[in-house]
Amino acid sequence: MKASQNTEELFAGDPSTWIASHIQSLPAYTPIEPFEVLSERLGRTPENIIKLDANENPYGPSAVVHKALANLRFPHIYPDPESRALRAAVSRFTGVGEETLLAGAGVDELIDLLMRVLIEPQDCIISCPPTFGMYAFDAHLNAGQLVEIARRPDFSIDLPAIRQAVEKYQPKILFLATPNNPDGSFPSSETLDEMLSLPVLVVLDEAYIEFTGEGFLGSNLSRLKQVREVKNLVVLRTFSKWAGLAGLRIGYGAFPGWLLPALWKAKQPYNINVAASAAAIASIEDVANLANVVGRLVSERDRLFEGLQKIPFLQPYPSRANFVLCKVLRDYVGPIKGKESDSLGSALQAELANQGILVRYFDKPGLRDHIRISAGRPEETDVLLKALWEIETRGRNL
């Protein structure tokens, strides 16, 4: 600023031009809205809303978590910047050395932190849509170049296209959700091995690994314990889903030794608050009870999938996560209310919302006529299936 310029002169034009150009063009991420906003919009109390739109754990956290939060000793003191107690607990829980672990305010923070450390303007990141939207969001946020390798119609990975993209663009990071969100598919072990043979850092997002039904909390499919030996592997995990701590934002990752010093240097000093840390540690201490909750949700997901298969206007996809993705078939659009321009998925979402049942619709390529439904409590599944059958019956009578 020149000494002769005052504030009025400086901002006489368009001050928004000060904003970095890659931020000005940043596509906004569409998050799920909280209960109080949804309640006001729908004119229903939270108790009268069936919330199956965000893959949250409907049973909430363990009772020992409530006790731990009620008895926090030092909420007035800044948290441990190294999250030592939490990392020690996660190490005991996973069998992975705590020197390999870094905690984050949810997996979202760790995804962003990886890009901050590794990505310079125009460096490439590969993602495989339809998938978790934060990979694309953080790529744009960090001025990276996003290379999207679309999944096949059955949501499987297009491995030949990924190999070609790695050779052509020389990306630094390849993000892969295992299981994938929003369809719940899981790549084969051979596919993962081939990806790890490529000259790129492979980040496996295991946010839903506990719901695969493979061993104790997904341990038979997880690659977490391989991070120490595989130099181009990162594995991310969260407490949001299986432990019911989505509102506290707490996750962790296992990282190769060459990457950790930079991550420690770049992360926010006090990124994990004391409440989230205490809740995560308490969850690990009560893992047997929470594993039982996970088992109930896996059973309910399977029952939901079976019930959705019987709805004539839906085509559900098999899922290894705590949700089921469905294609809404055009043949049965008649009973679904909505504007003529709406997609079938959007119209069905609106119809169910009118009845206080919330499901997720994604207005993205490959998902336009799809909805995603989270596994809930048995009584919530019953209400959902009843509502869908009523829509079908109404359509037959038109």
N, C-alpha and C positions, 0 to 999 in steps of 0.2 A: 504494500500500500504506500503510495506517495505521501509525503508529509503534508502536501497541500490538499489532499483529498479528505473530505469529511465523510462520515457514515452515510449521509443522505446521497452524496454524489456517487459513492462507491456502489450503492444498491439502487441507483436510479434506473438501471436496466432490468435485466432478468437475473436475479441472484441464484436461481436454480441452475444456471450454467456452471456454478462452482461445483456442483455434484459430479462425481466421477462419471464418465460417459458409460462405463459398463454397468454402473448402478442405475443410471437413468433408464437404460433399456432392460433392466432385470425383470423377467416375468415373475409375477407375484405367486407365492405358494398359497394354496387354499386350505387352511386348517379346519379341523372340526370345531364347532362352537361349543361353549360350556353349557352346562345344564340350565343355569339361570337365564341365559339368552334364549335357549330353546324353549324353556317353559313359557316365557313371555310371548314368544312368537306363536307357539301352538295353543296357548291358552290352557295349558295343563300343568299340574304340579309335577315335579320330578318323579314322584311315586307313580304317576299315571303315564309315564313315558317308557317305552321299551327301547332301550338304546343299544342298537346292534350295528352301529356305523363306524366305530373307531377301534375295534379289536381289543377293547379294554377287558380286563378280568372282572366279570360281574359280581364276583364274590368279594372283591376288595382285598386289602392286605390281611395278613395273619393277625390274630389277637395279640400276639407278642409285639407286633409292630406298634399297635396303639399304646401298649404299655411303655415301650421304649420311647415313644414320642412324648408321652405324658411325663416321663421322668428324665428328660434331657438335663444334664448337669450344667453345661456351660454354653447356653445359647447366646450369651452376651460376649463370648470370646470368639475371635476369628477361627475358622476351621483349619485343620492341618493341611497345608498346601500339598503335601505328598499323599494324603489319604492313607496313611500307613495302616491303621487298624482295619479299614475297609479292604485294602489290598491283601492284607494277611488273611482275612476271612475268605475272600474270593479265592486265594491260593489254596487254602484248605478245602474249599468247596469243589474246585475244578481240578486240583492236582497240577496246576501250572505255577511255576515259580513267580513270586510276587515281583521280582526284578523285571519280569516280562510284562507286567500289567500296568495299565494307566486307566484311571477312572475319569468319567465325563458326566456332564449334566445331560444324561441321555445319550444314545448313540448319535443323535443329531450333532452334538458338540464335537464328538470325535471325528465324524465325517468332515466337518468344517475345518477342524484342526489339521487333519491330514492334508487337506488341500492348501491351507495357509502355508504349511511347511514345504510342500513339494511342488506346488504349481506356480509357475511364473506366467505372465500374460501370454496367451496363445498356446501354452502347453495343453496337450490333449488328455481327456478323460473319456473312458468308454463306459457306457451303461447300456443295459438291455431292456428297453421298454416293451410292453408296459411293466413298470416296476416302481419302487419307492421313489417318490418325487423329489426327495431331498438331494439325491445324487446330482440331478440336473440343476436344482436350485443353487446348491453350493458351488457347482462348477461355474455357473454364471456369476455368482457373487464374488468368486475369486479370479475373475477375468480369464478363466480357462476356456478352451475350445471343447465343446461337448460333441462326441461322436456316438451316435445312437445306433446300435445294431438291433433292429427289431426282432422280437421273438417270432417263431413260427405260429401258425393259427392255433396249434395246441399248446402254446406258451413255452415250448421247449426252446433250448438255446441253439442259435444258428452258429455252430462252432466254426465251419469254414469261413463264414463272413467275419467272425471275430479274428481269425488268423490273418485274413487279408487286411483288416483294419489295423491290426498291430504292426504289420509289415509296412503299410502305407503311411500311417500317421505317427508311428512310434510313440504311443501314449505312455504316460507315466503311471496311471492308475486304471484298473478295471474293477468296477463295482458289481458285485453279484449278491443278491439276497437269497439266502438258502435257509428255509423255504422262501420262495418269491412272494412278494406282496404286489398285486392283489389276487393272484390265482392259486397260491399255495403249492405250486409244483416244486420238485426237488431234482436237481441235476444228478446224473449218474456219477459214481465215483470215478469212472473213466473220463468223463467230461471234465471234472474238476482237476484230475491229474494232468490232462492235456493243457488246461488253462494255466496251471502252475508251471508248465514247461515253457511258456511264452515269456519273452523278455519284457515283463510289465509287472508292477506291484498288484497283486490280486487281493482285493478286500472282500472278504466274505462276511456279510451281514447276517448273523445268526439270531436275529431278534425273535424268531418263532421256532427255534430249534427244539425247545422243550416240548412242543406239541406234536413232534413227528411220531411219537410212540416207539422210538428206537432206543431201547436201553434207558438208563436212569437219566431223565431230563435230556434226551437226545444224544447221549454220549457216544452211541454207536455210529452216528453220522457226522458229528462235529469234527472240525479240523483244528480245534483250539490247541490241542497238545502238540500239533506239528509245527507251530509257529517258531519254536526255538531252533528247529533244524532246517526249516524252509525259509530262505532269506527273502523271498518275494511274497510272503503270505502275512496278511493281517486278518484277525478274526475279531468281530465286534459282537457284544452281547448287551442285553438290557434287562432291568428288573421291572419294566413297565407292564409286560404281559403276564408272565407266569407268576410273578410275585405281587401283582396288583398295585404297583407303585407309579403308575403313569403320571399322576399329578405331582410327584416329587422329583421327577426328572433325574434318573440315576442309571448309569450304565458303565460298562468297562470294555476294554479291549486288550488283546494280546498282540504285541508288536515285536518285530525283529530287532536285535540289539543295535544294529547300525542306525536305526531310525529313532530310537527312544530319546537320545540326548537332545535332538532337535525338538521333539514333541514336548519334553519337559521344559525346555527353554521358552517355547512359544505359547504354552497354555496359560490361561488366566490363573494368577496365583491361588485364589481361593474359589476355584470353580465348583467344588462340591460342598454344599451347605451341610451343617451339622445334623439337621433333621433327616435329610436324604441318606446320609451316611449311616446314621443310627438305624433307620428303617431297613436299609439293605443288609446290614449286619444281622439284625434281628430276623430277617427273612431267611438268611442262610442258616441261622440256628434253629429255625423251625421248618426246615426244608422237607421233612417227612410229611407234615400236614399239607404243605403247599404242593408237594408232588401228588398228593391225593386229589387236591383241587384240579390240578392239571389233568389228571386221569379222568375226572368227571367232565371236564371241558372237551377232551378228546372224544369221549363217548357221545357227548351231546353234538359235537361237530358231525360225527358219523351218522347220528340219528337225523340231524338236520339235512345232511346230504341225501339220505334215503328218502326223507319226506319231500324234499324239493324235486327229486327225480320223478315223483308222481304228479307234479303240477304240470299240466299239458303245455303251458306257455313258457316254461322255463327249461333251460338246459344247464344244469350245474356241472362244474368241473371238480374232479377229485382233488382233495386238498390235504397237505401235510401240516397245515397251520391251524389257527383257532378261528377260521372263517371259511366261507364257501363263496366262490364267485359263480354267478349265473348269467347266462345269455338270455335276454328276453326275446322270444321268437315273434316275428312279425305276424305269423298266422293267428296269433291270439291277442292282437292289439285292441280289438273291439271293446273289451270291458274296462280298459284302462283310461282313466280321465286324463286330460291334458291338452294343451294347445296342439294344433296340427303340426307345428314346427318342432315340437319336443321330440327328442329321441324316445324310444320305447323305455329305455332304462330310466331316463329322467321322469317320464310320466308315471311309471310304476313307483318310483321313489316318492313322488308327490302324493300319489294315492295312499300309500302306506303311512306317510307322515300325517295325513289328515286323520288317520286312525290312531296316532300316537306311537307309531312303530317307525323307528329311524333306521335306514339302511344307507349304504354309501353308493353314490353314483359318480363316475369319473368321466368328465367331458374331454376325453383324450383319444388319440388314434388307437384303434384296436379295442376300445372299451366303450364306445358310444352306446351300444345297446346292451350294456352289462350293469349289474348291480352286485355289490359285495355285502354279504351278511355275516356278522360275527356270531360265533357260538355263544349262546347265553345260558340262562337257567332253563331247566326243562319246561317250566310253565310259560316262559317267554317264547320258546320254540312252538309250543302249542298254540299260543295266540297268533303268532306269525303265520303258521300253516293254515289256521282257520281263516284268517283274513285273505290269504292267497286263494283258498278254495272258494270263498265267497265271491272274489273277483272272477274266477273261472265260471262259477254258476251263473253270475249275472251276465257274463258274455254269452253263454249258451242261450239265454232267454231273450237276447236282443233280436 
